[in-house]
Amino acid sequence: MAKKSKIARNERRRTVVERYAERRSELKEIIRRPSTPEDEREAAVRELRRQPRDASATRVRNRDAVDGRPRGHLRKFGVSRVRLREQAHAGFLPGVRKASW
């Protein structure tokens, strides 16, 4: 079980990313476009730099939806490998079976 503070911090980061996502992508597009005038590009870079660090999507950590485990996360199921195994053995995941060959 992850610390409650780590889980809460990650959720707060998700909300910050969501809040700034649209403007952040607009600024990045202005910066990437070769036809953008230099002064406009510099203004976009300054504005992007003024945004909070947590506005970057790379700062969000994928965590297990049940207990917040940060490693071994499987995106398809939204849980860690440990939780997936437990739920699959218990029959909570339809269509998931142990491999046999």
Backbone hydrogen bonds, N-H to C=O, Kabsch-Sander energy under -0.5 kcal/mol:
donor,donor_aa,acceptor,acceptor_aa,energy
2,A,67,D,-2.0
7,I,3,K,-1.9
8,A,4,K,-2.6
9,R,5,S,-2.4
10,N,6,K,-2.1
11,E,7,I,-2.1
12,R,8,A,-2.4
13,R,9,R,-2.2
14,R,10,N,-2.0
15,T,11,E,-1.8
16,V,12,R,-2.0
17,V,13,R,-2.8
18,E,14,R,-2.3
19,R,15,T,-2.2
20,Y,16,V,-2.0
21,A,17,V,-1.3
24,R,20,Y,-2.7
25,S,21,A,-2.2
26,E,22,E,-1.9
27,L,23,R,-2.4
28,K,24,R,-2.3
29,E,25,S,-2.0
30,I,26,E,-2.1
31,I,27,L,-2.3
32,R,28,K,-2.3
33,R,29,E,-2.2
36,T,33,R,-1.2
41,R,37,P,-2.3
42,E,38,E,-2.5
43,A,39,D,-1.9
44,A,40,E,-2.1
45,V,41,R,-2.4
46,R,42,E,-2.4
47,E,43,A,-2.4
48,L,44,A,-2.5
49,R,45,V,-2.2
50,R,46,R,-1.5
51,Q,47,E,-0.9
51,Q,48,L,-0.5
55,A,52,P,-1.8
56,S,53,R,-1.8
59,R,56,S,-1.6
60,V,57,A,-1.4
64,D,69,R,-2.1
65,A,78,G,-2.0
68,G,64,D,-1.5
74,L,79,V,-2.8
75,R,73,H,-0.6
77,F,74,L,-0.8
78,G,74,L,-2.6
79,V,74,L,-0.8
81,R,72,G,-1.8
84,L,80,S,-2.6
85,R,81,R,-2.0
86,E,82,V,-2.0
87,Q,83,R,-2.7
88,A,84,L,-2.7
89,H,85,R,-2.4
90,A,86,E,-1.7
91,G,87,Q,-0.6
91,G,88,A,-0.8
92,F,87,Q,-2.6
93,L,87,Q,-0.6
96,V,93,L,-1.8
97,R,95,G,-0.5
